[in-house]
Amino acid sequence: MTISQLFKKIVPFTKSYKNLIFYTLILTVIGSFAAQVNAFILKYTVDSISDLLVARTPLGQGVHLLGIISIVLLAKEIIYSCVQFGQKFYGEKLRIMIARDFSQAIVDKILTYKLAFYTSTTNESGKLQTRIDAGISSLTRLVQNFFIDILPLFANAIVALVCMFLANFYVGLVGLIIIPIYFFVSQMQAQRLSGFRRNMRSYRENKSNQIINLIDSITVIKSFVTEKIEADRHKKIQYDMTENQMATRKTSFLFDSIKGFIEQIGIVIVIILTAYFVLNEQMTLGAIMFHIMLFNNVSAPIRQLHRIYDEVNDALIYSESFFGILEADDQKEQSGKYRPAIIKGLIEIQHVDFEYPNGHKALSGVNMIIKPNQNTALVGLSGAGKSTIINLLDKFYEPTTGRILLDGVDLKEYDTEFLRENVGLVLQRNHIFKGSIADNIRYGKIDATMEEVIEASKQAYIHEQILELQNGYNSEAHLLSGGQQQRIAIARMFLKNPPIIFLDEPTANLDAIATEQIKNSLDAIKVGRTVIVVSHSISQIIDSEHIIVMEKGRVIEDGTHEELYDNKDTYHRIFSAMANSLNIQKITESMRED
């Protein structure tokens, strides 16, 4: 990304703050002229004192002169301080406002992206967080520095250069020639550093992602005693970062030394040239200090150029990934406009193939019909494609080929938001948000009253357990057990009250009592709805009126429990394995003894 491309992308975010920018520009113009006052005053002071000494003027007249000069300089400093305050305040305010807008823009945008965007290996949570944080930080810092440092410095330099030319063409020419040389060296420095900075971005993303994974996996790490392996893995990233940082600093220091040498050469030439003109009586003695101070004002942005280039290059590098996220329009979820008055729940999957973005083919030629107000179980071994069916029905992904109909209308035609408002999803592990139990339940219907929340909790058989907590519904939800959290998710579903519900392993990894309690909740929520259950639970499978058996991404059997069991085929084998794993025979004997 070039600087011009970067500024084109930033400009739309600044349009709302035209007044702030206008005030800053006015202050910049005033400040650039005020910055030259010292040079003129110094010239006037040296020349006046020189004249007084030659004329042997009384001390009183000299003191009077110094008093006037002091008042002028004091007034200038007061004005300049006010100007700098205004520049910094407006620059900081602009930075804060644009940072807020960048943050909101990126959140608004990524919420519209399809699930494939988040499941991509290049968009892991740690990497995304680093790109977003670093992008916003570098971009807003660039905006702030542009109005606080870059713009005022270059405005001062231009005014100082004009003053040098007006005073003496040749001295002004020296100042003018130094600038492009310095720019050239700084540009070379930026090009050499850009590779190091790109590497650093990659290291930071990997480091952030690895730390998040480490924290998420801490139980497994400790149970397998792999702390040293994980520490060594992190150590390698740290060492790579260190080597990259040292190479960056070495390059920076080398070019900074070259630029410092160029600047000092410029000052020496100005001193020699002005001294020559003074000796040749073409300038007054004060002109030497006058031109040196003006040259300092010209070289001030040059001294800051390496830092400015650092800021710009950081912005260029991090803005690529930031705007890559912000402008990933190809990742936006597609939505139709169809919003029927009522959804009956007839689902037809016709000749559907599906391949995940990573290339894994999950479904091949799938055909199935799911009738309204009926419980349908998807049965099969792990990897059969059951959860993929749920993802397609919820429009998290779209079929590679084939189509899915809901009440006779292609799912693509449905308004995605409307569809999901009418579909409920209970997963194996449902996310519990930070906050109270009431707020977590209310997530199913944001504007639900407390009475509605309590009623939903009763329907999910969790109300009594919530009341036993010290703070009741105001207790922190993340402190609940796995089974309780699952019933919170079911309570959300009662609040949402959708006509279609998908249950994806809703009782997995729970103890027997919790499973039985949740089964009661699920039995209550299934009434009068179209329900699809993905489960390895015998009780949930038997309770289903319709069973679809999948294997390796294909539908191989379809019917009721009795029909499929009598076929002595795949379903019979799976069901028998489930029963044997539970040791049904011994359980039955124990119950007979009771």
Secondary structure, DSSP 4 states (H G I P E B T S, - for coil): --HHHHHHHHHHHHGGGHHHHHHHHHHHHHHHHHTTHHHHHHHHHHHHHHHHHHHT--HHHHHHHHHHHHHHHHHHHHHHHHHHHHHHHHHHHHHHHHHHHHHHHHHHHHTTB-HHHHHSGGG-HHHHHHHHHHHHHHHHHHHHHIIIIIHHHHHHHHHHHHHHHHH-HHHHHHHHHHHHHHHHHHHHHHHHHHHHHHHHHHHHHHHHHHHHHHHHTHHHHHHTT-HHHHHHHHHHHHHHHHHHHHHHHHHHHHHHHHHHHHHHHHHHHHHHHHHHHHHTTSS-THHHHHHHHHHHHHHHHHHHHHHHHHHHHHHHHHHHHHHHHHT-GGGBPP---B--S-----EEEEEEEEE-TTS-EEEEEEEEEE-TT-EEEEE-STTSSHHHHHHHHTTSS--SEEEEEETTEEGGGB-HHHHHHTEEEE-SS----SSBHHHHHGGGSTT--HHHHHHHHHHTT-HHHHHTSTTGGGSBGGGS-HHHHHHHHHHHHHHH--SEEEEESTTTT--HHHHHHHHHHHHHHHTTSEEEEE---HHHHHH-SEEEEEETTEEEEEE-HHHHHHTTSHHHHHHHHHHHHTTHHHHHHHHHH-
